[in-house]
Amino acid sequence: MNRPTVRIIVLEPSDWNQGNLFGEILSDRGGEKLKVKLTQSIKGGMFSSDILILTPFIKNETFKPLQQYYSVSINGSIINEQTNEQEFVIIGNVTYD
């Protein structure tokens, strides 16, 4: 089964030096939350992970504009799948790749 792939352009932190992020959508929680498996791990302050949870940056926005190939502003948190601990790491924009 082919999963949609996305490109994430990181806007913050301003000292981000890892370039754009790429991954595939693992799950979509009713257009309100995306779980993305990245092609590379991100190192946070407490742990590293290749699983990123995306939520819309703007309150009450959804990921429905992605279906029309528009970008959506996001908050991104890595998740430790063993402990379910989340750590906020980025603000950016996501589009289908």
DSSP file (Angstrom, degrees, kcal/mol; ACC not computed):
  #  RESIDUE AA STRUCTURE BP1 BP2  ACC     N-H-->O    O-->H-N    N-H-->O    O-->H-N    TCO  KAPPA ALPHA  PHI   PSI    X-CA   Y-CA   Z-CA
    1    1 A M              0   0    0      0, 0.0     2,-0.5     0, 0.0     0, 0.0   0.000 360.0 360.0 360.0 123.8    0.0    0.0    0.0
    2    2 A N        -     0   0    0      3,-0.0     3,-0.0     1,-0.0     0, 0.0  -0.675 360.0-155.7 -81.3 125.4    1.5    3.3   -1.0
    3    3 A R        -     0   0    0     -2,-0.5    23,-0.1     1,-0.1     2,-0.0  -0.761  28.2 -98.7 -97.6 146.6    1.2    6.0    1.6
    4    4 A P        -     0   0    0      0, 0.0    21,-2.8     0, 0.0     2,-0.3  -0.362  37.9-141.8 -62.5 141.4    1.3    9.7    0.8
    5    5 A T  E     -A   24   0A   0     19,-0.2    92,-2.6    31,-0.0     2,-0.3  -0.801  16.3-162.0-105.7 150.5    4.7   11.3    1.2
    6    6 A V  E     -AB  23  96A   0     17,-2.9    17,-1.8    -2,-0.3     2,-0.4  -0.893  14.9-143.9-130.3 157.3    5.2   14.8    2.5
    7    7 A R  E     -AB  22  95A   0     88,-2.7    88,-2.0    -2,-0.3     2,-0.5  -0.985  15.9-158.7-118.4 132.8    7.9   17.5    2.6
    8    8 A I  E     -AB  21  94A   0     13,-3.1    13,-2.6    -2,-0.4     2,-0.6  -0.958   3.0-157.3-115.8 120.6    8.2   19.6    5.7
    9    9 A I  E     - B   0  93A   0     84,-2.8    84,-2.2    -2,-0.5     2,-0.5  -0.876  19.2-139.4 -95.8 118.6    9.9   23.0    5.4
   10   10 A V  E     + B   0  92A   0     -2,-0.6    82,-0.3    82,-0.2     9,-0.1  -0.675  29.6 169.2 -85.7 125.3   11.3   23.9    8.9
   11   11 A L  E     +     0   0A   0     80,-2.8    81,-0.2    -2,-0.5    -1,-0.2   0.755  55.3  68.3-100.8 -36.5   10.8   27.6    9.8
   12   12 A E  E    S+ B   0  91A   0     79,-2.3    79,-2.3     2,-0.1    -1,-0.4  -0.994  72.0  52.2-136.7 142.5   11.7   27.4   13.5
   13   13 A P  S >  S-     0   0    0      0, 0.0     3,-1.8     0, 0.0    -1,-0.0   0.395  78.1-146.2 -70.1 150.7   14.0   26.9   15.3
   14   14 A S  T 3  S+     0   0    0      1,-0.3    -2,-0.1    -2,-0.2    -4,-0.0   0.719  95.8  57.8 -66.5 -21.0   15.8   29.6   13.3
   15   15 A D  T 3  S+     0   0    0      2,-0.0    -1,-0.3     0, 0.0     2,-0.1   0.196  73.8 140.2 -94.2  17.8   19.2   27.8   13.6
   16   16 A W    <   +     0   0    0     -3,-1.8     3,-0.1     1,-0.1    74,-0.0  -0.414  21.4 172.1 -60.6 128.0   17.8   24.6   12.0
   17   17 A N        +     0   0    0     -2,-0.1    -1,-0.1     1,-0.1    -3,-0.0   0.176  53.0  87.9-126.7  17.3   20.5   23.2    9.7
   18   18 A Q  S    S-     0   0    0      1,-0.3    -1,-0.1    -8,-0.0    -2,-0.1   0.338  82.0-138.7 -99.9   6.8   19.1   19.8    8.6
   19   19 A G        -     0   0    0     -3,-0.1    -1,-0.3    -9,-0.1    -9,-0.2  -0.198  52.2 -14.6  71.2-165.0   17.3   21.1    5.6
   20   20 A N        -     0   0    0    -11,-0.1     2,-0.3     1,-0.1   -11,-0.2  -0.347  67.0-131.7 -70.2 153.6   13.8   20.0    4.6
   21   21 A L  E     -A    8   0A   0    -13,-2.6   -13,-3.1    -2,-0.0     2,-0.3  -0.834  19.5-165.4-106.6 147.1   12.3   16.8    6.1
   22   22 A F  E     +A    7   0A   0     -2,-0.3    17,-2.6   -15,-0.2    18,-0.4  -0.966  21.4 131.9-131.2 147.9   10.7   14.1    4.1
   23   23 A G  E     -AC   6  38A   0    -17,-1.8   -17,-2.9    -2,-0.3     2,-0.4  -0.982  45.9 -95.3-173.3-178.9    8.5   11.2    5.2
   24   24 A E  E     -AC   5  37A   0     13,-2.1    13,-2.7    -2,-0.3     2,-0.5  -0.924  37.9-111.1-118.5 144.6    5.3    9.2    4.7
   25   25 A I  E     - C   0  36A   0    -21,-2.8    11,-0.3    -2,-0.4     3,-0.1  -0.590  29.7-179.6 -75.0 121.2    2.0    9.6    6.5
   26   26 A L  E     -     0   0A   0      9,-3.5     2,-0.3    -2,-0.5    10,-0.2   0.838  68.5  -2.6 -87.1 -39.0    1.4    6.7    8.8
   27   27 A S  E     - C   0  35A   0      8,-1.4     8,-2.6     2,-0.0     2,-0.5  -0.996  52.9-151.1-154.5 154.6   -2.0    7.9   10.1
   28   28 A D  E     - C   0  34A   0     -2,-0.3     2,-1.6     6,-0.2     6,-0.2  -0.973  13.7-151.0-128.8 112.6   -4.4   10.9    9.8
   29   29 A R  S >  S-     0   0    0      4,-3.3     3,-2.1    -2,-0.5     4,-0.3  -0.595  71.7 -57.0 -88.5  79.2   -6.5   11.6   12.8
   30   30 A G  T 3  S-     0   0    0     -2,-1.6    -1,-0.2     1,-0.3     4,-0.1   0.771  98.4 -62.0  59.7  29.0   -9.6   13.1   11.1
   31   31 A G  T 3  S+     0   0    0      2,-0.3    32,-2.5    31,-0.1    -1,-0.3   0.520 127.6  91.6  78.0   3.5   -7.5   15.9    9.5
   32   32 A E  S <  S+     0   0    0     -3,-2.1     2,-0.3     1,-0.3    -2,-0.2   0.624  90.4  21.3-105.8 -16.8   -6.5   17.2   12.9
   33   33 A K        -     0   0    0     -4,-0.3    -4,-3.3    22,-0.1     2,-0.4  -0.963  62.0-159.4-154.6 132.1   -3.2   15.3   13.5
   34   34 A L  E     -CD  28  54A   0     20,-2.3    20,-3.1    -2,-0.3     2,-0.6  -0.933   7.1-153.2-114.2 139.1   -0.8   13.5   11.2
   35   35 A K  E     -CD  27  53A   0     -8,-2.6    -9,-3.5    -2,-0.4    -8,-1.4  -0.959  22.3-171.8-108.2 120.8    1.7   10.8   12.2
   36   36 A V  E     -CD  25  52A   0     16,-3.0    16,-2.8    -2,-0.6     2,-0.7  -0.938  21.8-146.6-120.9 132.4    4.7   10.9    9.8
   37   37 A K  E     -CD  24  51A   0    -13,-2.7   -13,-2.1    -2,-0.4    14,-0.2  -0.881  28.8-145.7 -94.5 114.6    7.6    8.4    9.6
   38   38 A L  E     -C   23   0A   0     12,-3.6   -15,-0.3    -2,-0.7     3,-0.1  -0.348  18.0-126.5 -79.7 158.7   10.6   10.5    8.5
   39   39 A T  E    S+     0   0A   0    -17,-2.6     2,-0.3     1,-0.1   -16,-0.1   0.631  98.3  27.2 -76.5 -14.2   13.4    9.4    6.3
   40   40 A Q  E    S-     0   0A   0    -18,-0.4     2,-0.1    10,-0.1    -2,-0.1  -0.981  89.7-103.9-144.0 154.7   15.9   10.4    9.0
   41   41 A S  E     -     0   0A   0     -2,-0.3     2,-0.4    -3,-0.1     9,-0.3  -0.442  26.2-141.6 -76.0 151.8   15.7   10.8   12.8
   42   42 A I  E     - D   0  49A   0      7,-3.0     7,-2.0    -2,-0.1     2,-0.6  -0.943  11.7-138.0-111.0 136.5   15.4   14.1   14.5
   43   43 A K  E     - D   0  48A   0     -2,-0.4     5,-0.2     5,-0.2     2,-0.1  -0.853  24.6-177.8 -96.8 120.7   17.4   14.7   17.7
   44   44 A G        -     0   0    0      3,-2.7    45,-0.1    -2,-0.6    44,-0.0  -0.220  45.5 -89.5 -96.9-166.2   15.4   16.6   20.4
   45   45 A G  S    S+     0   0    0      1,-0.1     3,-0.1    -2,-0.1    44,-0.0   0.800 123.8  24.6 -75.9 -29.4   16.6   17.7   23.8
   46   46 A M  S    S-     0   0    0      1,-0.3     2,-0.3     0, 0.0    -1,-0.1   0.728 130.2 -12.0-109.4 -29.1   15.6   14.5   25.5
   47   47 A F        -     0   0    0      2,-0.0    -3,-2.7    -5,-0.0    -1,-0.3  -0.963  59.9-112.4-161.6 172.2   15.6   11.8   22.7
   48   48 A S  E     +D   43   0A   0     -2,-0.3     2,-0.3    -5,-0.2    -5,-0.2  -0.860  34.4 166.7-114.1 152.0   15.8   11.1   19.0
   49   49 A S  E     -D   42   0A   0     -7,-2.0    -7,-3.0    -2,-0.3    31,-0.1  -0.988  39.1-148.9-159.7 153.5   13.0    9.7   16.8
   50   50 A D  E    S+     0   0A   0     -2,-0.3   -12,-3.6    -9,-0.3     2,-0.5   0.238  80.4  90.5-105.4  10.6   12.0    9.3   13.2
   51   51 A I  E     -D   37   0A   0     28,-0.4    28,-1.6   -14,-0.2     2,-0.4  -0.939  57.9-172.7-108.7 123.9    8.3    9.6   14.1
   52   52 A L  E     -DE  36  78A   0    -16,-2.8   -16,-3.0    -2,-0.5     2,-0.6  -0.958  14.5-151.0-120.2 131.2    6.9   13.1   14.0
   53   53 A I  E     -DE  35  77A   0     24,-3.4    24,-2.2    -2,-0.4     2,-0.4  -0.906  18.1-161.2 -99.9 122.0    3.4   14.2   15.1
   54   54 A L  E     +DE  34  76A   0    -20,-3.1   -20,-2.3    -2,-0.6    22,-0.2  -0.881  12.8 176.8-107.9 134.7    2.1   17.2   13.2
   55   55 A T  E     - E   0  75A   0     20,-2.1    20,-2.8    -2,-0.4   -22,-0.1  -0.972  42.4 -92.1-128.5 148.1   -0.7   19.4   14.3
   56   56 A P  E     - E   0  74A   0      0, 0.0    18,-0.3     0, 0.0     4,-0.1  -0.334  26.1-142.8 -59.8 138.2   -2.0   22.6   12.5
   57   57 A F  S    S+     0   0    0     16,-2.8     2,-0.5    35,-0.2    17,-0.2   0.863  86.4  67.7 -68.0 -37.8   -0.2   25.7   13.7
   58   58 A I  S >  S-     0   0    0     15,-0.5     3,-2.0     4,-0.1    -1,-0.0  -0.752  96.7-112.0 -91.6 126.1   -3.4   27.7   13.4
   59   59 A K  T 3  S+     0   0    0     -2,-0.5     3,-0.1     1,-0.3    -2,-0.1  -0.243  99.6  14.4 -56.3 139.6   -6.2   26.8   15.9
   60   60 A N  T 3  S+     0   0    0      1,-0.3    -1,-0.3    -4,-0.1     2,-0.2   0.454  96.7 124.5  71.5   4.5   -9.2   25.2   14.2
   61   61 A E    <   -     0   0    0     -3,-2.0    -1,-0.3    -5,-0.1     2,-0.2  -0.562  43.6-159.6 -84.5 159.6   -7.4   24.6   10.9
   62   62 A T        -     0   0    0     -2,-0.2   -30,-0.2    -3,-0.1   -31,-0.1  -0.723  31.4-108.2-127.3 179.8   -7.2   21.0    9.5
   63   63 A F  S >  S+     0   0    0    -32,-2.5     3,-1.6    -2,-0.2     4,-0.5   0.311  86.8 106.6 -91.2   7.9   -5.0   19.1    7.1
   64   64 A K  G >   +     0   0    0    -33,-0.3     3,-1.5     1,-0.3     4,-0.4   0.845  67.9  65.7 -57.5 -36.0   -7.8   19.0    4.4
   65   65 A P  G > >S+     0   0    0      0, 0.0     5,-2.2     0, 0.0     3,-1.3   0.774  87.7  71.1 -59.6 -22.2   -6.0   21.7    2.3
   66   66 A L  G X 5S+     0   0    0     -3,-1.6     3,-2.4     1,-0.3    30,-0.3   0.873  87.7  63.1 -57.7 -36.0   -3.2   19.1    1.7
   67   67 A Q  G < 5S+     0   0    0     -3,-1.5    -1,-0.3    -4,-0.5    -3,-0.1   0.755 103.7  47.2 -64.0 -23.1   -5.6   17.2   -0.5
   68   68 A Q  G < 5S-     0   0    0     -3,-1.3    -1,-0.3    -4,-0.4    -2,-0.2   0.189 124.5-106.9 -98.5  14.7   -5.7   20.2   -2.9
   69   69 A Y  T < 5S+     0   0    0     -3,-2.4     2,-0.2     1,-0.2    -3,-0.2   0.785  75.1 138.8  64.3  30.5   -1.8   20.3   -2.7
   70   70 A Y      < -     0   0    0     -5,-2.2    26,-0.3    -6,-0.1     2,-0.2  -0.655  54.9-111.5 -92.2 159.7   -1.8   23.4   -0.5
   71   71 A S        -     0   0    0     -2,-0.2     2,-0.4    24,-0.1    24,-0.2  -0.635  24.4-151.5 -90.7 154.9    0.7   23.7    2.3
   72   72 A V  E     - F   0  94A   0     22,-2.1    22,-2.4    -2,-0.2     2,-0.3  -0.989  17.5-123.3-125.5 132.2   -0.4   23.7    6.0
   73   73 A S  E     - F   0  93A   0     -2,-0.4   -16,-2.8    20,-0.2   -15,-0.5  -0.574  42.8-172.6 -73.8 136.2    1.5   25.5    8.8
   74   74 A I  E     -EF  56  92A   0     18,-3.1    18,-2.1   -18,-0.3     2,-0.4  -0.896  34.6-141.0-135.0 157.2    2.4   23.0   11.5
   75   75 A N  E     -EF  55  91A   0    -20,-2.8   -20,-2.1    -2,-0.3     2,-0.4  -0.929  32.0-156.1-103.1 140.6    3.7   22.3   14.9
   76   76 A G  E     -EF  54  90A   0     14,-2.7    13,-3.0    -2,-0.4    14,-1.9  -0.979  14.7-179.5-127.2 132.5    5.9   19.2   15.0
   77   77 A S  E     -EF  53  88A   0    -24,-2.2   -24,-3.4    -2,-0.4    11,-0.3  -0.989  22.1-134.9-126.8 134.9    6.7   16.9   17.9
   78   78 A I  E     -EF  52  87A   0      9,-2.2     9,-2.4    -2,-0.4     2,-0.4  -0.548  23.4-147.8 -79.8 156.0    8.9   13.8   17.9
   79   79 A I  E     - F   0  86A   0    -28,-1.6     2,-0.8     7,-0.2   -28,-0.4  -0.987  12.5-139.5-130.2 136.8    7.5   10.8   19.8
   80   80 A N  E  >> - F   0  85A   0      5,-2.9     4,-2.6    -2,-0.4     5,-0.5  -0.850  17.0-158.6 -89.6 109.8    9.3    8.1   21.7
   81   81 A E  T  45S+     0   0    0     -2,-0.8    -1,-0.1     1,-0.2   -32,-0.0   0.718  86.8  56.4 -69.6 -19.8    7.2    5.1   20.7
   82   82 A Q  T  45S+     0   0    0      1,-0.1    -1,-0.2     3,-0.1    -2,-0.0   0.889 126.0  18.4 -74.6 -38.8    8.4    3.0   23.7
   83   83 A T  T  45S-     0   0    0     -3,-0.4    -2,-0.2     2,-0.1    -1,-0.1   0.507  94.2-128.3-110.1  -7.3    7.2    5.6   26.3
   84   84 A N  T  <5 +     0   0    0     -4,-2.6     2,-0.2     1,-0.2    -3,-0.2   0.611  55.8 154.5  62.6  13.7    4.7    7.7   24.2
   85   85 A E  E   < - F   0  80A   0     -5,-0.5    -5,-2.9    -6,-0.0     2,-0.3  -0.517  29.1-154.8 -71.3 137.4    6.6   10.7   25.4
   86   86 A Q  E     - F   0  79A   0     -7,-0.2     2,-0.4    -2,-0.2    -7,-0.2  -0.887  10.8-168.3-116.2 148.0    6.4   13.7   23.0
   87   87 A E  E     - F   0  78A   0     -9,-2.4    -9,-2.2    -2,-0.3     2,-0.2  -0.969  23.2-128.2-137.4 120.3    8.8   16.6   22.6
   88   88 A F  E     + F   0  77A   0     -2,-0.4   -11,-0.3   -11,-0.3     3,-0.1  -0.463  40.7 155.9 -65.1 130.7    8.0   19.7   20.6
   89   89 A V  E     +     0   0A   0    -13,-3.0     2,-0.3     1,-0.3   -12,-0.2   0.661  47.1  22.3-129.5 -31.2   10.8   20.3   18.0
   90   90 A I  E     - F   0  76A   0    -14,-1.9   -14,-2.7   -79,-0.0     2,-0.4  -0.942  40.0-155.1-143.5 159.9    9.7   22.4   15.0
   91   91 A I  E     +BF  12  75A   0    -79,-2.3   -80,-2.8    -2,-0.3   -79,-2.3  -0.987  48.1 113.0-124.4 137.9    7.3   24.9   13.4
   92   92 A G  E     -BF  10  74A   0    -18,-2.1   -18,-3.1    -2,-0.4     2,-0.4  -0.882  59.1 -73.9-170.6-158.4    7.0   24.8    9.7
   93   93 A N  E     -BF   9  73A   0    -84,-2.2   -84,-2.8    -2,-0.3     2,-0.4  -0.977  31.8-157.0-127.7 141.4    5.0   24.0    6.6
   94   94 A V  E     +BF   8  72A   0    -22,-2.4   -22,-2.1    -2,-0.4     2,-0.3  -0.950  16.1 166.4-120.1 140.1    3.9   20.6    5.2
   95   95 A T  E     -B    7   0A   0    -88,-2.0   -88,-2.7    -2,-0.4     2,-0.2  -0.962  45.5 -90.3-140.3 158.8    2.9   19.8    1.6
   96   96 A Y  E      B    6   0A   0     -2,-0.3   -90,-0.3   -26,-0.3   -29,-0.0  -0.500 360.0 360.0 -64.9 141.0    2.5   16.6   -0.3
   97   97 A D              0   0    0    -92,-2.6   -91,-0.2   -74,-0.2    -1,-0.1   0.433 360.0 360.0 -92.1 360.0    5.7   15.7   -1.9
